[in-house]
Amino acid sequence: MTDIPLTVIEIVSPSQADTEILAKFEQYFNAGVKSCWLVMPSLKAIAVYSAIGQYEFFKENTTLVDWATGIEIPLNEVFV
């Protein structure tokens, strides 16, 4: 791959530690990624990180808005 993606999406699994996920996000941001999404299927929610420690939390029946990329997605279309 020659281009850095604008967004990275991680789906949390029960075996992943928060520190492991945030370490990955830090590497992604250092590489130039603009946003990282943490998808939490059990909560029907997505946290959109714009930097480490800076995120917005979106729950079911709301519209996710990623200000870094302009992406907007109704979560009722994600968690069917």
C-alpha positions in Angstrom: 0.0 0.0 0.0 1.4 3.4 -0.9 -1.3 5.7 0.4 -2.3 6.1 4.0 -6.0 5.5 4.6 -8.1 8.4 6.0 -9.9 6.2 8.5 -9.1 2.9 10.3 -11.9 0.8 11.7 -11.3 -1.7 14.6 -14.0 -4.1 15.8 -13.4 -4.8 19.5 -13.2 -8.4 20.5 -13.5 -9.8 24.1 -9.8 -10.7 24.1 -8.5 -7.2 23.3 -7.3 -4.9 26.0 -8.0 -1.2 25.8 -4.3 -0.5 26.0 -3.7 -2.7 22.9 -6.3 -0.9 20.9 -5.1 2.6 21.9 -1.5 1.6 21.1 -2.6 0.6 17.6 -4.5 3.9 17.2 -1.4 5.9 18.3 0.6 4.1 15.5 -2.2 4.9 13.0 -2.3 8.6 13.9 1.5 8.8 13.8 1.4 7.4 10.3 -1.1 10.1 9.2 -4.5 8.5 9.6 -7.2 11.2 10.2 -9.6 9.1 12.3 -10.0 5.7 14.0 -13.3 4.1 14.7 -13.7 1.6 17.5 -16.8 -0.5 16.8 -18.4 -2.1 19.9 -21.0 -4.6 18.6 -22.2 -5.6 22.1 -23.1 -1.9 22.9 -24.3 -1.1 19.3 -21.9 1.8 19.5 -18.9 3.3 17.7 -16.3 5.7 19.2 -14.7 7.9 16.6 -11.2 9.0 17.6 -9.7 12.2 16.1 -6.6 11.8 18.3 -5.6 9.7 21.3 -7.9 10.8 24.2 -10.2 12.8 21.8 -13.3 10.9 20.6 -17.0 11.1 20.1 -19.3 8.3 21.2 -22.2 7.3 19.0 -24.9 4.9 20.1 -27.7 3.1 18.2 -30.4 5.3 16.6 -28.0 8.2 16.1 -26.0 9.3 13.1 -22.2 8.9 13.3 -20.4 12.0 12.1 -16.7 11.8 11.4 -15.6 15.4 11.3 -12.1 14.5 10.1 -13.4 12.8 6.9 -16.9 14.1 6.4 -18.4 10.6 6.7 -21.9 10.4 8.1 -23.6 7.0 8.7 -26.9 6.3 10.5 -26.0 3.6 13.1 -29.4 1.9 12.6 -27.9 0.9 9.1 -24.8 -0.5 10.8 -26.4 -2.4 13.7 -29.3 -4.2 12.1 
